[in-house]
């Protein structure tokens, strides 16, 4: 079987990935507010959102890598 005939491993549903990523971003932003040394509420939200961005990107990459690995594993079994 040539490589073009093989079923490629792909990502899951991108809409579900984006919804989960958005929820994780909101969660991390809310949690990190207590750890941001800012004097105003607006700066507190801004810096907690900035810190949550890197954690959210890590989550997004991790969920996509997990789905690719899971789909590849399922393709190899069956």
N, C-alpha and C positions, 0 to 999 in steps of 0.2 A: 504494500500500500504506500503510495507516495505521500509526501508531507502535505500536499494540497488537498488530499482526500480525507485526511484525519480531521476529526472534530477538534477545533481549537478550544482551549480553556478560556473562558471569558468571565466578565464581571456579572454579578447578579443584576437585579432590577435597579437601575440608576435612581429612580424616584425614591425607592425605599432607602437607598444609601444616603441620599441628600436629606431626607426627612430625619433619619437617625442622626446624621451629622449635625443638623440644625438643633435637634433636641440636646445633643451632647454639648454643643456650644452654649446654649442657654443655661444648661446645668452648671458647666464650669464657670461661666460668667457669674452666676448667682453665688456659687460656693466661694469663689476667689475674692469676692468683695471684702470679706473680713480680713484678708491678708494684704490688702493694698494700703500703703501709707499715704493717703490723700486727705486733704482738708475739706474738700467740697464733695458733695454727693455725685455731681456730674463727673468729676475727675476720677472718683472711685469706680464708677461704672465703666468709664473709658479705659482705665488701666487694667481693670479686671477682664474686660473684653479683649484687650490686647494680649494679655497673658493667656487667656483661654484659646486664642487663635492657634497657637502652636500645639496645644494639647488636642485641639479639635482636628488639626491637620494630621497628627499622629494617629488619632482614632480613624480618620477617613482612610489613610493608607493601610492601616491594620485590617479594617473590615474588608477592604477590597482584596488584599492579599489572602485573607482567610477564605473569601468566596472563590477566588481563582483556584486555590489549593483544594478546596472541597469539591469543586466541579471537576477538576482534573482527577481527583481520587475516584469520584463516581464514574467518570468516563473510563478509567482503567479497569474498574471492577466489572462493568457490564459490557 
